Amino acid sequence: MKLQGKKIFIIEDEPNSLAIVSSILRRQGAAVHFDPWGIDTAERILKAMPVDMILLDLMLPDQVSGYDVFRALRAIPALQSIPIVAVTAMDPATELAKTRAMGFAGFICKPIRTRTFVTYLEAILDGIPVWIDLA
Amino acid sequence: MSLKRVRTSIETQLVLLVVIALMALATGLQVMWNWQYRMNLIKATRMRSQTIAGAINNTIEAVRPLINSLEDITELNTYLQGMVAQNANVDFIAVTWLDGTVVFHSSREWQGAVVSALAQLPDAITERRPVPGFGEVYLTARTVPGRDLVGPDAFQIIVAVPVEVIDTQIMRAGVISAALTGLAVLIVSVVFFVVLRRNIVQPLRQLASMATRIGAGELSLRVPLERGDEIGQLATTFNLMATQLADLINTLEQRVMSRTRDLEAASRVAQVTTTTLDLDLLLERIVLMIGQQYDFHSVCVFLLSKEDNTLQCGASAQKQGGGFVLVQRAPVDLEHSQHAVAEAARTVNVVFNPEARRRDGDAFQGSQPVVADFAIPMQVGSAIIGVVYVQVTDLGQLDIATRRMLETLTEQIAIAVRNAQLFAEAQDARKLAEEASRIKSQFLASMSHELRTPLNAILNFTEFVLDGALGPVNEEQVATLAKVIDSAEHLLSLINDILDVTKIEVGMMSLLVEPYDLARLIKSVEASGHALLRTRRRDVTLSVSIPENLPTMIGDRRRVRQVLLNLLANAVKFTEEGEIRLRVAAQDQEVHLVVEDTGVGIDPQEQAVIFEYFRQAQAGLMAEGGAGLGLPICKYLVEAHGGSIAVRSTPGQGTVVEVILPIDARPFIARDSSSVLVAG
């Protein structure tokens, strides 16, 4: 139960995904904060600090790309050391290499599965990058 | 034989010639004159001598009656002496009796013998006569005594002149005349020299110097000699020649200039046509360049528009002020216009109109009227693509050479225009293809996302229920929910396959090539295989053999794993009992991956088609269903790595699938594919 007591911030606009991920994390004893991408997301994360991990969907509303969010968050010094993990239904064949090159802590392809998902996040918290491309 | 070059100038030669001729003439004249002088001198001497003789004779006749004795002769002597003195002592006068006795003589040298000899001499004055004991004389007069006087006292008068006296006079006169003649020759020579110099030599020298200067390039020089003589004619001819030479050189220079201009035009057109692919820019550059190069009134390139059968002005340059400006010109109707441009396009021939006047529809502001125009059809193969049209205000600008040149340039322009058109079409096509490609990849990305998102909900919510997160579930519900999860997983794998096939079909399957650890990959595949067998509860052994020191592979780790998982899943699917073996062997630059099972096997006929899309072995269909996409995708992925895949099977005994992969796939990845190549 490595996720016990960890504070995890989820950026996800799709309600089902948000519900599934937060449900899995809460059952693991983690504290979950979330926000569909808005203008005050960075502020919310800063208010919720210390945050242990950020889970980021790559496809967000209003043509906002997860990469833009990633860059915006990375630009804030206080958030620079928080691992950001891409959790997305986008094609790993095209996106995985990009996230790796940009400095994401991991890439987890949707659909996720409860057991493996928890394992991956625990590894990332241990500092092991996780690149999961086959669902 | 050697020819000595004549070094002496014409002047010297002429003067020498004239002096020699003059001297010869003078010498001849001198000789003649001397002869004449001598004859005249002798004649005069003789006449004078005869006069003297006559006078003496008359005197003697007159005095004779007075002379009676020899004593009287003394008297006579005295008288004669006086006469002789009057005659300047030049003559020898003697008076003798007929018997030879000398009565009187004017000189002591006149001895009796001499006088006798003189008396005996024949009466010929011009002869020089030797007189013994005296010398030579001219006998100038001798009286013949009258018959009545012949008697003992008859006498004879003899006059003679010594040769020396006459010769001295002749000599003196000869010397004087020779001196005078010499002076005359000198004067004439000097005059001749001066005249020669002024009238011939100097003009000739002038001619020579002019010729040298003209030869050196001063073609406008003319010899200023207006004379009627030969030198004048020579100068005139020379001037004519110089004029012709100047004309010739001028013509030559003009030809060279026009040739140079043509070459320049050709090279500039070549430069423009080889460096410009934008059609509008190309045409503008060409019309401006030709206009400037040939100073035409206007140059226009018309392009044939097949849509409305008109010739549209692509670009038109027109002289205005000191330079050229781009103007727009009205289109020309191909079928009905009488314009040279339309005619050239219709007849596929050049149209040269030396009588051209401004035509309707041509809005020219130039002050000079257009006197000629020239239209050249632009052809590519047998197709007309347009017309090059030139107008001039001076007919000379469109001579035959220039028209030929324009035809040559037009050929080049036509090719360049076609190239530019093709380039534009190719660019349009490329843009369309790029747009299509962008839409396709967007569609694929969107499909991937949109299909996986609901599956995520289905799988996870079902699992939540199954795990009792929403309340207790009974066994029947668990079994049902497990089927939902199975179906969803199957659907997920189908979606993945369909997305892969679609990527392959639209050419968007890209490989992420990087180094990877094959042993680790196989271990992960092995784990998945065991999980599969557990899930299916098969009584099958899975054995995997991995040799030590497998090389680091370079390829798409994810796709290689997909291939092995697929083969293993097939083996599990078709093997009810027995063994599944996964063997790995590295050999040279290749790695052999063999998946062997003791399953149902594949019919030989079916072996031939299992790598085709949507074809699946009958057994497969019977056993599990499926879309038959796995093996074709495997084949594509293996071959994309530069590898191969082969299947051997005996129905009822089992199947062996062998994949051979190059250790380093990079040399086999096509450069023009959309493969992502990640080094390191």
Interface residues (C-beta under 8 A of the other chain):
Chain A: E14 N16 S17 I20 S23 I24 R27 M59 T88 A89 M90 D91 P92 A93 T94 L96 A97 C109 K110 P111 I112 R113 T114 D133 L134 A135
Chain B: S441 L444 A445 S448 H449 E450 R452 T453 L455 N456 A457 I458 L459 N460 F461 E463 F464 D467 A469 L492 N496 L499 K503 S510 L512 R558 R561 Q562 L565 V676 V678
